Amino acid sequence: MRKVMLFLILGLFLTGCSQMQTSNVNPFSFGGSSDEGASLQEENIQFNGPQKGVVLNFRRGTPNDPINGRFGVIVDIANYMDEFVTVKLDLWDSTALTGFDSIKDAPKDVNPAIYDDQGRFFKPFILTNDLGKFEYVGVRDGSESQFFAGIEYFAHTNAEVTFCVTDIYGESSNNCPESQSLSGSKLGESNSRTPVTVRNVKKTHSGGGGSATLTLDIQISDVGRGRVVDFFEEGNPNKNIVEFNIIPQDGISNNFRCSSRDAVDQSGSHDSSAGNLPMQIQLDKGKSADILCTTDVDVDSALKNVRAKISLDYKYEYLTQTSTIEVASGVSKARST
């Protein structure tokens, strides 16, 4: 009888422990597949690039090093942005050996990043691409290979800014600084997750007698560790173009007038006076560009808050590669599945 009671007590204890472990499961963890988000902690999934835009990496161990006979290739694509995106995937190798088929402009639809129940960024959505098994032909002693992958996609960056404006001669002028800057998280979560970001916005205002001139000094930067590529069709002289626009919102009734030394005109020439909006800004890899925008604001109250929306449209490229991999000899035929 005592043994029976002991087994019953032990069974209840183990059941309770099992329930406690189950209750601690993270509800935002997903398995890695082509239609689900994959956990960054999942075995062999690793991203060394920036947590911005869309990035990709070869799955660890694919291809295996050294290659000896048949080998697999798996590429994981991670979207850190809050928008659905379609990427074009290219994948190729460096060797003259046959047996691996390159991929060109393969479209892949990638869902937005995953957010928690508070609307905060939780982790990227990961799309896994298992490209199959391959085998090199004509391998000789000393053969090597290296694998490269790249994606191109259209991206959109949004940032909303709110500033105070006042009559500098009015009683409330001390409550509104003439100069004020916004950067980082103050420009929004979405802006911080894109490869080209609005890095800083500095406001100054001047004037009195019921009106003020609002000036915004805006800096945009390529922070995605890739590069902006041709936004327009082949044959267009403009290269590495970001289409910049600023749209008046609450409290602003007049359009902005903008200029930038990085602006280009329709012929592709730099022209700081090419101020029509939207404006074409040439942005080289890893660089920044400054845009100066002004507008007139009616100050119909002692202290007024005004808001504007900054938008950037562009095409972005991101590349990755494996290290050089030894290809062992003794392989006689090629096949892929």
Order of alpha helices (4+ residues) and beta strands (2+ residues): alpha-beta-beta-beta-beta-beta-beta-beta-beta-beta-beta-alpha-beta-beta-beta-beta-beta-beta-beta-beta-beta
